[in-house]
Amino acid sequence: MIQQTKKLLQRLDAIGESISKTDGALGLLGLGSVGLETDRLDEYSDLDFFVFVRAGEKPRFLESLDWLEQASPLAYAFLNTEVGYKILFEDGIYGEFAIFEEEELAVISYTGGRMVWRRPDWQTNVPASWGLAAKEPKTDLHHPLNEALTNLYVGLGRYARGERLSALRFIQSYAIDNLISVLHLLEREESFFPDPFGSERRLERRFPTFAAELNGMLQGCDRLPESALAILSYMERHYAVNERLGMEIRRLARECRG
């Protein structure tokens, strides 16, 4: 693991070295686990980074990845947005990156940024985080948990009529997402790199008590009734679930199980 994490950071440094020799490049910003959050870097981490370039230079950096190949040969490159790629190097390192011109800094969002390389004469301040509107945490259980209850009810109805994919989403995705949105009101959150872009990230470390029950809540497509009952049970231990709706969810689960 240590070797792989070192390799990731060395690869990012090599990319910085490569773009330092490329006309039009201004800076390289490592993000997340290769940015400021290297304490969570592990063998399954990947390279997330931004390259800042001079005005008018973005097309050149997107149309030819020679500046990246000079750091290490690529096995795969997919232009997944108008501004960036998902990539795989020949040695198995995976990464995602985007190219921005200097004036676009004001309209992008990121967190955990670390300047790996910058052109000496480029004086623009690039903060560690930018463009993230402060998201107010939910302060009330009523709306999210009742949404979760109705997700379970609707999902079981769809499972009963054979719509398993839709049922899976309602029970093991929508209902769980609603629960996650108020976990901070139900359990003590451990401090471990919360992600403003995805509340499910590192949930197992942040909410270990809830995480210990996930196996029961996420039993897969063939055991959706059992998953729904596990979610309902968790909610009933933390919230005054409407008695009739709880009964109807259990009735549907019994019917689904035959």
N, C-alpha and C positions, 0 to 999 in steps of 0.2 A: 504494500500500500504506500509506504513512504516513497518508494521509487517512482510509482505512478503519479503521486501528487507533485513530486519534484519535477517530473517530466512535463506536467501540465504548465507549471510556472515557467519552466525553461522554454517551452514552446511559445508561450506568450512573449517572453523576452526576445525570442528569435524573430517573432513577427514584428516587434518593435524595431529591432535591428534592421529588418528588411525594409519597412516603410520609411525608416530614417534615410534610406538611399533612394527613395522614390519621390520624384518631383510632385508637388502638390499636397503631400501629406503634412498635417499639422500636429496630430496627436493620436495616441492609442490609449483607450480607457478600458481597463479590465473591470468586469462587473461580477457581483455576487461572490461565489466561492473563490474566484481568481481575482477578485477586487479587494474589498476591505474585509471580507468574511472568510479569510483563509483558515480560520479555526475549524470550519466545517468542511474543508476540502477533504475528499476521500477518493478512493479508486473508481468511484462511479460518477465523479464530477466531470463536467465538460467545460469547454472554453466559451465564455460569453464575453463579447467585447464590442466596442464601438471604435470606428476609425473616423477621425475628423479631418476634413480636407478643405482646401481653398475653394472659393466660389467657382463654379463651373467645372470642377474636377470630379464630381461624383460619378458621372457616366463612365469615365476612364477606369475608375476603381471597380465599378460593377461589371463592366464589359470584359475586362481582362483581369484574371486573378494571378497574374504573374508575380505580383508583389507578395502574394501568400505562398505560392509554390516555391519561391526563393527561400522561405523559412523551412518548408518541408513539403514533399509531394502530396498531392491530393488524390484520393481514390474516388471521391464523390462530391458534387457540388450542386445544390438545388436552390435556385433563386425563388425563395418562398414569399418575399414581399418586394415592393418596388425599391426598397432600400437595403436589402440584405439577403444573406444566404444561410442555409444549413449545410454543414460540410463534414466530411470524414477524411482524415489524413490516412495515408497508406499504412501507418503504424497503429491505426485503430483509435486515435484521439478524435473525438467528436466535438463539434463546436457550432455556435451560431453567432453571427455578427451582422452589424448594420453600418452603413456609411452615411455620414452627415456632413453637410457643409457648415461652416462656422455659425452662420446666422440661424441655423435650424436648432441650435442648442435650446432656444427659448420654447420650442414646441415639442420636445421629446420628454419622456418620463423614464427614470431609472433610479436605482438605489445601490448603495455599496460600491460606488465607483472609485477606482484607484488609477491615477495617471501612471502608466507604465513607461511611456515615452512621449516627449513633446519637443517640437522644434524650438530651439533656444530663443528665437525671436517671436514666438507666438505667446503673447501675454494674456490672452483671454482666460478669465477665471472659470474653471470647470469644477463645480462643487461635487462632493461625494454623493449627494442625492439631489434630484432636480425634477420639477414638474409633477410632484405627487401631491394631489389635493388631500388634505388631512381628512381621513375617513372617520366619522364619528362612530364609535362602537355602539352597538344596540344597547339600550338600557331597559328594555321591556321584553318579557318572554312571550307575551300573549300572541302577537301576530306571527312570529316565526314558528312557534310550536303548534299553533293551530293550522298554519300552512302545512307543516309536516304531517299532522294528523290526517288532513284531507288528502295529502299526497299518498299516504298509506291506503286510504279507502279507495281512491280512484285507481291506484296501481293494482290493488287486489281484484277490482272489477275487471280491469283489462286482462289480468292474468287468467281470470276465470273464462273469459271469452276467447282465449288463445293468443292474445296480443302480448307475447312475452317480452319483446324488446321494449315496447312502451312501458310495460309494467316494471321492468328492470330499472328504467330511468326514473320513474316516479318513486319507487321504493328505495333503491340503493343509490340514487343520485340526488334527486330533488329533496326528498325527506332528510337525507343525511346533510345536505348543504344547509338546510334551514336549521338543523341542530347545531352544526358547526358555527353558524353565525352568532349563536348566543352561548357557546360553551364557556366563555369567560364569566358568564353570570351563574353558571352551574358548577364549575370546578375551578380550582386554583390553576392558573397558567404558569408553567415553568418558563423561565427566560431562555429561549433558544432560537434566535434568528427568525422572528416572524417575517412573513413575506407579504408586502402590501398588495401584490398582484395575485396572490392565491392563498386563501385562509387555510387550505388543506395541507400546504407545504409544512413539513416537519411537525405535523400535528402529533405524531407518536411521541415525540420528545417534549412537546409543549403541554399536552394534555394526556399524560400516561394512563390515568384512570379510565377515561373514555376510550382510549386506544385499546385497552385490554378487553373491551367488549366488542370491538369491531368485527372479530371473526364471526360472532353470532349475528351481527347486523348485515354482514356481507357474505352470504352463503351461496351466492351465484344464482344463475337463471333457473335452475331446477328446484331451488329451495327458497323461492321468493316469499311464500307464506311464512316460513320459519323466520326469515329475515325481518319481515314486517312485525311479527310478534316480538322479536327481540328489541326492535326499535321502540315499539309501543311500551314494552316493559320498562325500558330505560326512562322513557318520558314520564311514565306514571310514578316513578320513584322521585322525580324532580318537579313535577307540575301536576296541578289538579285537572287531569284530563276529563273532558266531558264524559260522563258515565255511559250515556247512550251511544255516543260515537265510538267509544272504546269497545262496547258490546258488538256493534256492527262490524268493526274491523275484525274482531275475533270470529264472528260468524262467517264472514267472507273467507277468512283464513282456513277455517274448518272445511268449508265447501271446496276451496281450491285443493285441499289435501285429500279430498274424497272421503 
